[in-house]
Amino acid sequence: MALSSSSVLPSPETKSQFVRALFDRIAPRYDLLNRVLTLGMDQRWRRALIRWLELAPGARVLDLASGTGDLTELLQDAGARPIGADLAGGMLEQSKLRRPELQLAQCDGSKLPLRDASVDAVTCGFALRNFADLQGVLTECGRVLRPGGRIALLEVDRPSIPGVRQMHALYFRRVVPRIGAWLSDAEAYQYLPESTVFLPELEKMREILMRAGFVEVEKRGWMLGAIQGLRARRAP
């Protein structure tokens, strides 16, 4: 399938609607593409993020932008009590098919249907660049998280090692869209690499998290810097 040479990035006004429709379309094959494009390593990164979160047994965890439930399921397997929340109903349907017992909510990340300080931790996997109002979403996460609770965010990143960075860019911006077009949806897998322009740099993310009520912002990297994890604590 031919790929468009023009950008598919939505305007700020249409981003939420665009993202919801896009993920509804690709939901049935989303897991397959994740495994193919990461050679199955995406689950390893999710497990690493959960270990870094250092959850107490039975912790109540909001998994924001939970999608088809990969991270939500791993949280449950780790002994947590997760709540999956996502804007796209199609993604939640796939999650429900896999584990009907999971507690799920279809909602906008900036308007969570949870009480103040009602969860012990918040996770979000590979979705920061999809929010129309990242500051609003993280502020809402701070509202529902108890004082002292942690947030852990998993996202793509750009390797800093010369050579590795160029190889990663070639794969992410050229190979990923072609495989995505072949196996799923051309527009969606053109958008996903392009959407990294919405990812703030570390210092900007630190500012956003601090304005949302978080402290002790830390970063970890995996896969030679191609994947990043951010962890922060809700201020008392």
N, C-alpha and C positions, 0 to 999 in steps of 0.2 A: 504494500500500500504506500502511495506517495505521501510524503510529509509536507505540510505547509511551510513555506519559507518565512512567513510573517508570524508575529507573536500572537499567542492565544490568551495572554494575560487579561483578566477582566478589569474593569474600572472599579474603584473603591465602592461606588454606589451599587454595583451589580455583583460584587464578589461573593457574598453569602449565597445568593440564588444560584450563581454559576457553580460554586463548589458543591452545593447540595445536589444539583442535577448531575454533575460529573460523577460524583461518588455513587449515586443511585444507579447510574449506567454501568459502572465497572464492578459493582459489588459481587456479582456471581463469579468472576474470575480474578478477583483482587488477591486472594491468598495464593493462587497459582503463580501470578506474576511476581509477588513478593519473593516467593521461594526461588523462582527462576532467576530473577534479576540480582538477588543477593547470594545465590548459590546456597541457600538455606541458612545463611548466617544471621538473618534478621531476628530469629528467635533467640539466638545466643546473646545478642545485644539487649534484647528485652529482659532476659534473665539477669544479665549483669546489672541493669538499671534497678531491678527489684532488689537484688542483694545490696546494692549501694544505698537503697532507701532505708534499710535496717528496720523493717517493720516488726512490731510486737505481734504475737499470735492473736488472731481475731481482730486485727486492726480494720477499721472501716475506711475503705479507700475509694475515692472518686477517680475513675479512669476516664479522663476527658478526651473527646474525639476517639472513642473506643473502636469505631469501625466494625470489623467482623469479629472482634473479640479476642485477638491474639494476646494482647497484654492483660486484658481482663481475666482470661482463663488462667494465665500464668500466675496472676495475683491470687486467684482462688486456690490454685495448686500449692502456693507457698503458705497457705493458711490464713490469708486475709479474707475479708468480706467485701468484695468489690461491688461498685455501682458503675455500670457502663453508660456513658452519655455521649450521644452523637447527633449531629444535625440531619444526617442522611438516613431516612427510614430503611432504604434498601440495604445499607450496611448492617443495621440492627437486626433486620430479618435474617441475614446470614448468621449472625451471632446467635440468634434464638434457635435456629435450626441445629446448631452445634451443641449448645448447652441451654436447654429450655429453662433451667432453674436460675439462670443469671438474672439479676435485677438490672433492668435497662430503662433508659429514659431518652426520648427524642426531644432535643432542645437546643437552643442557641447557647453557646458557651458563655455569652455575656449575660444570660438570664437563667441561671441554674435553679431548678426546682428543689432546692435544699435549704434547710435552716442555717442560720449563722452558727459557725463553729461546730458543725455536725459530723465532720469526717476527720480522721486521724492523719490522712495523707492524700496527696493528689498526684496522679501520673498523667502523662500525655506523650504518646508515641508518634513521631513523624507527622505532626499536624500544626505546628506553630505557624508555618507559612500559609496555612489555609484560612486563618481567622481574619475577618475584616477589621476587627478592632482588638488587636493583641493586648493593649493596655487594659481595656475593659474586661477582657476575658481573664487575665491574670489577677486583676483586682477582685473579680468575682470569685476566683479560686481562693484568694486570701480571705474573703468573707466567710466561705463555707468551711475553711480549714481551722481547726482548733489552734489556739496559741501554742507555739512550740512544735506543731506538726510540720512535716516536710512535704515539699513538692519536688518531683523529679521529672525532668523533661528529656526526651530522646529525639534527636534530629540529625539530619545530614550535616556535613561540614566540608570544608575544602582543605585537603592536606597541605601542610607547609613545606614538606620535603620536595626539593626540586626533582623533576622527572616524575615522581609519584603524582604530584599535582596535575601535571599535563596529561598523564595516562588516565587519571580519574576523570578529568574534564572531558576527555575524548569519549570515555565509556558512558558517562552520565548524560552528556548532551548529544551524543550521536548514536550510540548503540541502544541505550534504554528506550528512546522514542521509537526506534525501528522494531525492536522486539515487542514493545507495547502495542504498536500499530498492527503487528502480525497476529498477536495472540488475544488482543482485547480491543482497545479504543485509541485511535490515532491522536485525537485532540487531547484526551486525558493524559497520555504519556508524553505529549509535547509540553503540556502545562506543568507536570510535576517537576521536571528539571528546571524549567524557566522560573518556577515559583520560588526558587532559592533567593531571588532578588528581594523577596519580602522578609528574609531572615535578618534580624539585626545582628551587628557584630557584638562580641562579648561585652564590651563596656556599655553599649546601649541596652543590651538585655539586662545587665546588672542594674542600670538605672530604672528600667521598666519594673523589674521585680521589687526593687526597693520602694518605688512609689506605690506598689501594690501591697506593701506591708511585710516584705520578706527581708531577711538578713542572712549573712553567712553564705553568699552565693559562691558555688564552686563549680568547676568544669573538669570533665574527664574526656578523654578521646579513645576511640577504638578504630581498628582497621587502618592504621597508619594515619590517623587524623581525618578519615572520611566520614566518621560518625562521631557525634558529640553527645555528651550527657551533661545536663545542668541540674544542680541540686541546691535547694535553699530552704531555710527554716522560717516559719511564720513567727514574726516578732511577738513576744509575750504581751 
